[in-house]
Amino acid sequence: MGRRRRRRRCWPRPGRAGGAGVVGRVEAAVADRGAGHLPAGGAVRDQRRLAGLHRPHRRPRARRLLHRLHRHRRLQLRIPGGMASALETLCGQAFGAKKHHMLGIYLQRSWIVLFLFALALTPTYVFTEHLLLLLGQTPELSRLAGKMSVWLIPQHFAMAMLLPLTRFLQSQLKNWVTAATAGVTLALHVVVTYLLVTRFQLGYAGVVVAADVAWWVVVLGQFFYVVCGGCPLSWRGFSVEALADFWEFIKLSTASGVMLCMENWYYRVLVLLTGYLPNAEIAVDALSICLTINGWEMMIPLGFLAATGVRVANELGAGSGKGARFSIIVSITTSVVIGLVFWCLILTYNDQIALLFSSGKAVLDAVHNLSMLLAFTILLNSVQPVLSGVAIGSGWQALVAYVNIGSYYLVGVPIGIILGWPLGFGVRGIWSGLIGGTAVQTLVLVYLTMRCDWDDEAKTTSARMRKWASTK
């Protein structure tokens, strides 16, 4: 009898009538919607939250591991990617000035700088397990991520080679080389991943090794194109001139890295701050959907950033201030028109855009409430990246780095915190503050661009090209 009573006092099994178990509460929540079905994927989690289940979602171990590695890798790529943008300035201006031999020198200098920086970052891969434990991750996940991060080291050094190569080719309008090597490597990557993961059963290590192979194939493809005659005017072999005036190059690379990192990390702060709000699960889900949509659309302005940087640098190097001014006007106008189209689409379909990601009513309503902020973020982002491209093409990275720090982290983030907590606007307040910071930065860059005497800027660029070209 005693054993029978204890058995009756146990929690009811899932699916038992009248049970208070997890499935019973989820089914009750779904029944309240009148849908008669249980949606899949992220929508199940939405219904669990609607049913009052606040258990943290547990990803399968593989997904959690790859998510941590991807986030760790993406964070570490921001700085070298920004530092490589110094090559856009120098190579673009040298190409416009017809000093083609300097492009190869700049490429070699950038390789040296990024290799040294990659070497300095290598301990973060070696000690990933300890870093994740310090950040509060589980021991098992930290151990697996630590093992896998060591396999990422070849990819880490591949980026130190690839990022300068891409900028080097881009400044000479040879984007087709980048596209061709990427297309071939994509097909090869699928085959290698299948063989390592499915046929040889290497698991996580097979996935990472396949990525390592793919990135090095891209690097070698572009490298051999450059050194084997693809760029006869700009590549004349390895030279000790790459070591000359090294400090000036490091300063410009560092300023470029700081400038772009301040921009790239800015909206990560939004997700971080939102996570500290009360009942933040739905808010973070909705915010993630909005930022994903913004990230998709952001690819267009980022394309204008690269194109504007190259074009402005080419015109300034050629001594044509008028051509640089015209390029800026065309780029900003075109990008703003595209931004207005997406702005109208977001406002028109604000209650449907989240259906691509979730069918949960709570998440759909939350995205609907944030759609106005998403629309204005997209509109601002149609201008701001183009102006950053102007800064890169003109060599203003150090100045814009200060502008970014001030407008983003001294204006936007504090205003967002005040609106989010003391004034009680929650995620909408935080996002509004960050939009204010972006607006301040955009206005400052617009002012700098409008007040610039582009003819004098072209003369300054020509003088710098003569100085750097004469340095041995």
C-alpha positions as CSV (number, residue, x, y, z in Angstrom):
1,M,0.0,0.0,0.0
2,G,2.8,2.4,0.9
3,R,4.4,1.8,-2.4
4,R,1.1,2.3,-4.2
5,R,0.6,5.7,-2.5
6,R,4.0,6.8,-3.4
7,R,3.4,5.8,-7.0
8,R,0.1,7.9,-7.0
9,R,2.0,10.9,-5.7
10,C,4.4,10.8,-8.6
11,W,4.0,13.4,-11.5
12,P,1.6,12.2,-14.1
13,R,3.0,10.8,-17.3
14,P,2.9,12.9,-20.4
15,G,-0.4,12.6,-22.2
16,R,-2.4,11.4,-19.1
17,A,-5.8,13.0,-19.0
18,G,-5.9,16.0,-16.7
19,G,-2.1,15.8,-16.2
20,A,-0.1,18.9,-15.3
21,G,2.8,17.6,-17.3
22,V,4.6,19.5,-20.0
23,V,2.8,18.0,-23.0
24,G,-0.6,18.4,-21.4
25,R,0.0,22.1,-20.8
26,V,1.3,22.6,-24.4
27,E,-1.7,20.8,-25.8
28,A,-4.0,23.0,-23.8
29,A,-2.3,26.1,-25.1
30,V,-2.6,24.8,-28.7
31,A,-6.3,23.9,-28.2
32,D,-6.9,27.5,-27.0
33,R,-5.8,28.8,-30.4
34,G,-8.3,26.5,-32.1
35,A,-5.8,25.5,-34.6
36,G,-6.1,21.8,-33.9
37,H,-2.4,21.1,-34.7
38,L,1.0,21.5,-33.1
39,P,3.3,23.7,-35.2
40,A,6.9,22.5,-35.6
41,G,10.2,24.0,-34.8
42,G,10.5,27.3,-33.0
43,A,6.7,27.6,-32.9
44,V,6.6,24.7,-30.4
45,R,8.8,26.7,-28.1
46,D,6.4,29.7,-28.6
47,Q,3.5,27.6,-27.5
48,R,5.4,26.4,-24.5
49,R,6.0,29.9,-23.4
50,L,2.3,30.8,-24.0
51,A,1.4,27.8,-21.8
52,G,3.6,29.2,-19.0
53,L,6.6,27.0,-19.5
54,H,9.7,29.1,-18.9
55,R,12.2,26.2,-19.1
56,P,15.2,27.2,-21.1
57,H,15.3,25.7,-24.6
58,R,17.9,22.9,-24.8
59,R,19.4,22.6,-28.2
60,P,20.8,19.2,-29.3
61,R,24.4,19.0,-28.4
62,A,25.7,19.2,-32.0
63,R,23.7,22.4,-32.7
64,R,24.7,24.0,-29.5
65,L,28.4,23.2,-30.2
66,L,28.3,24.5,-33.7
67,H,26.4,27.6,-32.6
68,R,29.1,28.4,-30.0
69,L,31.9,27.8,-32.5
70,H,30.2,29.9,-35.1
71,R,29.7,32.8,-32.7
72,H,33.2,32.6,-31.4
73,R,34.6,32.5,-35.0
74,R,32.4,35.4,-36.2
75,L,33.5,37.6,-33.3
76,Q,37.2,36.9,-34.1
77,L,36.8,37.6,-37.8
78,R,35.5,41.2,-37.2
79,I,38.8,42.7,-36.3
80,P,41.0,41.2,-39.1
81,G,38.2,41.9,-41.6
82,G,38.2,45.5,-40.5
83,M,42.0,45.7,-40.6
84,A,42.0,44.4,-44.1
85,S,39.8,47.3,-45.2
86,A,42.9,49.5,-45.0
87,L,43.9,47.7,-48.2
88,E,40.7,49.0,-49.9
89,T,41.9,52.6,-49.2
90,L,45.5,52.2,-50.3
91,C,45.0,49.8,-53.2
92,G,42.1,51.7,-54.6
93,Q,43.9,55.0,-54.5
94,A,47.1,53.5,-55.9
95,F,45.1,51.9,-58.7
96,G,43.4,55.2,-59.5
97,A,46.8,56.9,-59.5
98,K,48.2,54.3,-62.0
99,K,50.9,53.3,-59.5
100,H,50.0,49.6,-60.0
101,H,53.2,48.2,-58.6
102,M,52.3,49.6,-55.2
103,L,49.2,47.3,-55.0
104,G,51.4,44.2,-54.6
105,I,53.5,46.0,-51.9
106,Y,50.4,46.9,-50.0
107,L,49.1,43.4,-50.3
108,Q,52.3,42.0,-48.8
109,R,52.2,44.5,-45.9
110,S,48.7,43.6,-45.2
111,W,49.6,39.9,-45.1
112,I,52.3,40.5,-42.6
113,V,50.1,42.7,-40.3
114,L,47.2,40.2,-40.4
115,F,49.5,37.2,-39.9
116,L,50.9,38.8,-36.8
117,F,47.4,39.6,-35.5
118,A,46.2,36.1,-36.3
119,L,49.2,34.8,-34.3
120,A,48.3,37.0,-31.4
121,L,44.7,35.6,-31.5
122,T,45.6,32.0,-31.7
123,P,45.6,31.5,-27.8
124,T,41.9,32.2,-27.8
125,Y,41.4,29.1,-30.0
126,V,43.7,27.0,-27.9
127,F,42.1,28.0,-24.6
128,T,38.5,28.1,-25.8
129,E,37.4,25.5,-23.3
130,H,38.6,27.7,-20.4
131,L,37.0,30.9,-21.8
132,L,33.6,29.2,-22.2
133,L,33.8,27.9,-18.7
134,L,34.5,31.4,-17.5
135,L,31.4,32.6,-19.4
136,G,29.2,30.1,-17.7
137,Q,28.9,27.4,-20.3
138,T,28.5,23.7,-19.3
139,P,31.7,21.7,-18.9
140,E,30.7,19.1,-21.5
141,L,29.9,21.8,-24.2
142,S,33.1,23.7,-23.3
143,R,35.2,20.6,-23.6
144,L,33.8,19.7,-27.0
145,A,34.0,23.3,-28.3
146,G,37.6,23.5,-27.0
147,K,38.5,20.4,-29.0
148,M,36.8,21.7,-32.2
149,S,38.2,25.2,-31.9
150,V,41.7,23.8,-32.3
151,W,40.6,22.5,-35.7
152,L,39.6,26.0,-36.6
153,I,43.2,27.3,-36.4
154,P,44.0,26.5,-40.1
155,Q,40.9,28.5,-41.1
156,H,42.0,31.3,-38.8
157,F,45.3,31.7,-40.7
158,A,43.5,31.2,-44.1
159,M,41.5,34.4,-43.3
160,A,44.8,36.3,-42.8
161,M,45.7,35.4,-46.4
162,L,42.2,35.6,-48.0
163,L,40.9,39.0,-46.7
164,P,43.8,41.0,-48.2
165,L,43.6,39.0,-51.4
166,T,39.9,39.8,-51.8
167,R,40.5,43.5,-51.2
168,F,43.5,43.5,-53.6
169,L,41.4,42.0,-56.4
170,Q,38.3,44.1,-55.6
171,S,40.3,47.4,-55.9
172,Q,41.2,46.3,-59.5
173,L,37.6,45.5,-60.3
174,K,38.3,41.8,-60.5
175,N,35.4,40.6,-58.4
176,W,34.8,37.8,-60.9
177,V,37.8,36.0,-59.5
178,T,36.4,36.0,-56.0
179,A,33.0,34.8,-57.4
180,A,34.6,32.0,-59.5
181,T,36.8,30.7,-56.7
182,A,33.8,30.8,-54.3
183,G,31.6,28.9,-56.7
184,V,34.1,26.1,-57.4
185,T,34.9,25.8,-53.7
186,L,31.2,25.6,-52.7
187,A,30.7,22.5,-55.0
188,L,34.0,21.0,-53.6
189,H,32.9,21.8,-50.0
190,V,29.7,19.8,-50.4
191,V,31.6,16.7,-51.6
192,V,34.3,16.9,-49.0
193,T,31.8,17.4,-46.2
194,Y,29.8,14.4,-47.4
195,L,32.9,12.2,-47.5
196,L,34.3,13.2,-44.1
197,V,31.0,13.3,-42.2
198,T,29.0,10.5,-43.9
199,R,31.5,8.1,-45.3
200,F,34.4,8.4,-42.9
201,Q,32.1,9.2,-39.8
202,L,34.4,12.0,-38.5
203,G,31.5,13.9,-36.9
204,Y,32.1,17.4,-35.7
205,A,35.8,17.3,-36.7
206,G,34.8,16.3,-40.2
207,V,32.6,19.4,-40.5
208,V,35.3,21.7,-39.3
209,V,38.0,20.1,-41.4
210,A,35.8,20.3,-44.5
211,A,35.5,24.1,-43.8
212,D,39.3,24.4,-43.4
213,V,39.8,22.7,-46.7
214,A,37.2,24.9,-48.4
215,W,38.7,28.1,-47.2
216,W,42.3,27.1,-48.1
217,V,41.1,26.2,-51.6
218,V,39.7,29.7,-52.0
219,V,43.0,31.2,-50.7
220,L,45.1,29.1,-53.0
221,G,42.9,29.8,-56.0
222,Q,43.1,33.5,-55.6
223,F,46.8,33.4,-54.6
224,F,47.9,31.4,-57.7
225,Y,45.7,33.7,-59.9
226,V,47.6,36.7,-58.6
227,V,51.2,35.3,-58.6
228,C,50.9,33.3,-61.8
229,G,50.2,36.2,-64.1
230,G,46.6,37.2,-63.4
231,C,47.7,40.7,-62.2
232,P,50.8,41.5,-64.3
233,L,50.8,45.2,-63.5
234,S,50.1,45.0,-59.8
235,W,52.1,41.9,-58.8
236,R,55.8,41.9,-59.5
237,G,56.9,39.3,-56.9
238,F,57.7,39.4,-53.3
239,S,59.7,42.5,-52.2
240,V,61.4,43.9,-49.1
241,E,59.6,47.1,-49.8
242,A,56.7,45.6,-48.0
243,L,58.6,46.2,-44.7
244,A,59.1,49.9,-45.4
245,D,56.9,52.5,-43.7
246,F,55.4,49.6,-41.8
247,W,54.2,51.6,-38.8
248,E,52.0,53.9,-40.9
249,F,50.3,50.9,-42.4
250,I,49.7,49.4,-39.0
251,K,48.1,52.6,-37.8
252,L,45.7,52.7,-40.7
253,S,44.9,49.0,-40.4
254,T,44.1,49.4,-36.7
255,A,41.9,52.4,-37.3
256,S,40.0,50.5,-40.0
257,G,39.6,47.6,-37.6
258,V,38.2,49.8,-34.8
259,M,35.9,51.7,-37.1
260,L,34.2,48.6,-38.6
261,C,34.2,46.6,-35.3
262,M,32.3,49.5,-33.6
263,E,29.7,49.2,-36.3
264,N,29.5,45.5,-36.5
265,W,29.2,44.9,-32.7
266,Y,26.7,47.7,-32.1
267,Y,23.5,45.8,-32.7
268,R,24.9,42.8,-30.8
269,V,24.5,45.1,-27.8
270,L,20.8,45.2,-28.5
271,V,20.3,41.5,-28.1
272,L,22.6,41.4,-25.1
273,L,20.6,44.2,-23.3
274,T,17.3,42.7,-24.3
275,G,18.2,39.4,-22.6
276,Y,18.2,41.2,-19.2
277,L,14.6,42.4,-19.5
278,P,11.9,40.6,-17.5
279,N,10.2,37.8,-19.4
280,A,12.7,38.3,-22.2
281,E,12.1,35.0,-24.1
282,I,9.5,36.3,-26.5
283,A,11.3,39.7,-26.9
284,V,14.6,38.0,-27.8
285,D,12.8,35.7,-30.3
286,A,11.1,38.6,-32.0
287,L,14.2,40.7,-32.0
288,S,16.2,37.8,-33.5
289,I,13.7,37.6,-36.3
290,C,13.8,41.4,-37.0
291,L,17.6,41.4,-37.0
292,T,17.7,38.4,-39.3
293,I,15.5,40.3,-41.8
294,N,17.6,43.4,-41.3
295,G,20.8,41.3,-41.9
296,W,19.4,39.9,-45.2
297,E,18.5,43.4,-46.5
298,M,21.9,44.7,-45.2
299,M,23.7,42.7,-47.8
300,I,22.6,45.3,-50.4
301,P,24.0,48.4,-48.5
302,L,27.2,46.4,-47.7
303,G,27.6,45.9,-51.5
304,F,27.3,49.6,-51.9
305,L,29.9,50.1,-49.1
306,A,32.4,48.0,-51.0
307,A,31.6,49.6,-54.4
308,T,31.7,53.1,-53.0
309,G,34.9,52.6,-51.2
310,V,36.6,51.3,-54.3
311,R,35.2,53.9,-56.6
312,V,35.9,56.9,-54.3
313,A,39.5,55.6,-53.8
314,N,40.0,55.2,-57.5
315,E,38.8,58.7,-58.3
316,L,40.8,60.3,-55.5
317,G,43.9,58.4,-56.6
318,A,43.3,59.7,-60.1
319,G,43.1,63.3,-58.7
320,S,39.5,63.7,-59.7
321,G,37.6,65.3,-56.8
322,K,34.6,65.8,-59.1
323,G,34.5,62.1,-60.0
324,A,34.6,61.2,-56.3
325,R,31.8,63.6,-55.5
326,F,29.6,62.2,-58.3
327,S,30.3,58.6,-57.2
328,I,29.1,59.4,-53.7
329,I,25.9,61.0,-54.9
330,V,25.0,58.1,-57.2
331,S,25.8,55.5,-54.5
332,I,23.8,57.2,-51.8
333,T,20.8,58.0,-54.1
334,T,20.6,54.4,-55.4
335,S,20.9,52.9,-51.9
336,V,18.3,55.2,-50.4
337,V,15.8,54.4,-53.2
338,I,16.3,50.6,-52.5
339,G,16.0,51.3,-48.8
340,L,12.7,53.1,-49.3
341,V,11.3,50.1,-51.2
342,F,12.1,47.8,-48.3
343,W,10.9,50.4,-45.8
344,C,7.5,50.4,-47.6
345,L,7.4,46.6,-47.8
346,I,8.1,46.2,-44.0
347,L,5.4,48.7,-43.1
348,T,2.9,47.1,-45.6
349,Y,3.5,43.5,-44.5
350,N,4.4,44.1,-40.8
351,D,1.9,41.5,-39.6
352,Q,3.2,38.8,-42.0
353,I,7.0,39.1,-42.2
354,A,7.5,36.8,-39.1
355,L,5.6,33.9,-40.7
356,L,8.9,32.8,-42.4
357,F,10.3,32.0,-38.9
358,S,7.4,31.2,-36.6
359,S,3.7,30.6,-36.3
360,G,3.4,31.4,-32.6
361,K,0.9,34.2,-31.9
362,A,3.0,35.7,-29.2
363,V,6.1,36.0,-31.4
364,L,4.0,37.3,-34.4
365,D,2.5,40.0,-32.2
366,A,5.9,41.0,-30.8
367,V,7.4,41.3,-34.3
368,H,4.4,43.3,-35.4
369,N,5.1,45.7,-32.5
370,L,8.8,46.0,-33.6
371,S,8.1,46.4,-37.3
372,M,8.2,50.2,-37.3
373,L,11.6,50.2,-35.7
374,L,12.8,47.6,-38.1
375,A,11.6,49.7,-41.1
376,F,13.5,52.8,-39.9
377,T,16.6,50.7,-39.1
378,I,16.6,49.5,-42.7
379,L,16.1,53.0,-44.0
380,L,19.0,54.4,-41.9
381,N,21.2,51.4,-42.9
382,S,20.6,52.3,-46.6
383,V,22.7,55.5,-46.0
384,Q,25.1,54.7,-43.2
385,P,27.1,51.9,-44.9
386,V,27.6,54.0,-48.0
387,L,29.0,56.8,-45.9
388,S,31.3,54.3,-44.3
389,G,32.4,53.3,-47.8
390,V,33.2,57.0,-48.5
391,A,35.3,57.0,-45.3
392,I,37.2,53.9,-46.3
393,G,37.8,55.2,-49.8
394,S,39.0,58.6,-48.5
395,G,41.2,57.2,-45.7
396,W,39.1,58.7,-42.8
397,Q,39.1,55.5,-40.7
398,A,40.7,57.1,-37.7
399,L,38.3,60.0,-37.6
400,V,35.2,57.8,-38.2
401,A,36.4,55.4,-35.4
402,Y,36.0,58.2,-32.9
403,V,32.7,59.2,-34.4
404,N,31.4,55.6,-34.1
405,I,32.5,55.3,-30.5
406,G,30.9,58.6,-29.5
407,S,27.6,58.2,-31.4
408,Y,27.1,54.5,-30.7
409,Y,28.4,53.9,-27.3
410,L,28.2,57.3,-25.7
411,V,24.9,58.3,-27.2
412,G,22.9,55.3,-28.5
413,V,23.6,52.7,-25.8
414,P,23.0,55.1,-22.8
415,I,19.7,56.4,-24.3
416,G,18.6,52.8,-25.0
417,I,19.3,51.8,-21.4
418,I,17.4,54.8,-20.1
419,L,14.4,54.1,-22.4
420,G,14.5,50.4,-21.7
421,W,14.6,50.4,-17.9
422,P,13.9,53.6,-16.0
423,L,11.2,54.7,-18.5
424,G,9.9,51.2,-18.9
425,F,9.7,50.9,-22.8
426,G,11.5,47.6,-22.8
427,V,12.9,46.3,-26.0
428,R,11.3,49.0,-28.1
429,G,13.1,51.6,-25.9
430,I,16.4,49.9,-26.2
431,W,16.1,49.6,-29.9
432,S,14.9,53.2,-30.2
433,G,18.0,54.4,-28.4
434,L,20.3,52.5,-30.7
435,I,18.5,53.9,-33.7
436,G,19.2,57.3,-32.2
437,G,22.9,56.5,-32.0
438,T,22.9,55.4,-35.7
439,A,21.1,58.6,-36.7
440,V,23.7,60.7,-34.9
441,Q,26.5,58.8,-36.6
442,T,24.8,59.2,-40.0
443,L,24.3,62.9,-39.5
444,V,27.9,63.4,-38.6
445,L,29.1,61.5,-41.6
446,V,26.7,63.4,-43.9
447,Y,28.1,66.7,-42.5
448,L,31.7,65.5,-43.0
449,T,30.9,64.4,-46.5
450,M,29.1,67.6,-47.5
451,R,31.7,69.9,-46.0
452,C,34.6,68.1,-47.6
453,D,36.5,69.9,-50.4
454,W,36.9,66.9,-52.7
455,D,39.4,68.7,-54.9
456,D,41.7,69.3,-51.9
457,E,41.1,65.7,-50.8
458,A,42.2,64.5,-54.2
459,K,45.4,66.6,-54.0
460,T,46.1,65.2,-50.5
461,T,45.6,61.7,-51.8
462,S,48.0,62.3,-54.7
463,A,50.6,63.7,-52.4
464,R,50.3,60.6,-50.1
465,M,50.6,58.3,-53.1
466,R,53.8,60.0,-54.2
467,K,55.2,59.7,-50.7
468,W,54.3,56.1,-50.2
469,A,55.4,55.1,-53.7
470,S,58.9,56.7,-53.1
471,T,59.4,54.8,-49.8
472,K,61.9,52.0,-50.1
